[in-house]
Amino acid sequence: MKPSVLTGIIQRLEAMTNTANETEVRRFELDGVEKCQVAYITESDAFEMTESATGTVFRFDDIDLVAMEIFDLLG
């Protein structure tokens, strides 16, 4: 059985929430091509995902929802 991609995404997002920095940023890539950037904003306890292809910014207050969006972009 293949390891879960979704589990890896969630682990990276959870690591972002455990930092002391005000804003933590991660990039998610597929085959070396950046698909999105995700920022965790501590003061609002929310994630902002910027889709690289369009520049569209999405805001999420639920880790599962942002993980599913990232998974879709990487699929």
N, C-alpha and C positions, 0 to 999 in steps of 0.2 A: 504494500500500500504506500502511495506517495504521501509525504508529509504535508500537513495543511498549510497553505499559503495564508489563509485568513488568521490562523493562530500567530504566525510571524508578524503580520501587520498589527494585530492587537498588542502583542508584546512590545513592539516599537512605540506604539501610541501610549501604552501604560508607562513606559520608561520616560516619556516626555512629561508626564504628569508628576513624576517623582523628583523633579529637579528644583533647585532653589532659584533658577533664573526666572525672570519675569516672562520672557517669551522664548520658547524652545522651538526650533524648526528642523524638520526632516524632509528629505527629498525621496520620492519613490520613483524608481526607474524600471523599465522593461527593456532588456537587451541593450542597455547603455543609453536609452532614450528616456529623458525625464518626462514622466506623465503628470506629476503633480508635486506641489510643495504643501506641507501641512505645518501650521504653526499652532502651538498650544499657548493660549493666553491665560496666565495664572489668575489675574485679578477678576476675570469674567468666567473662569472655569469652563472655557469653551475652545473648540478647535476651529481653525479657519483653513479650508483647503482651497488652494489656487490651482485650477486646471491649467497645465502648461500650454496646451494647444490653443486655448481660447482666452486665457487670462481671467476667466470667470471665477469669482470668489464665492465659496459656500461656507456658511457658519453652522456648526453643529454643537449641541450641548450634550450629545450622547455618543460615547466611544464606539458603540456598535454601529451606529449609522454612518459615521465617518469611515470606519473600517470597511463597510460594505461598498461605499462609494469608491474607495481606493481599490478594492478588489475588482470592481467592475472596470475601472480604468486599466488595470493591469491584465485583464482577461482577454 
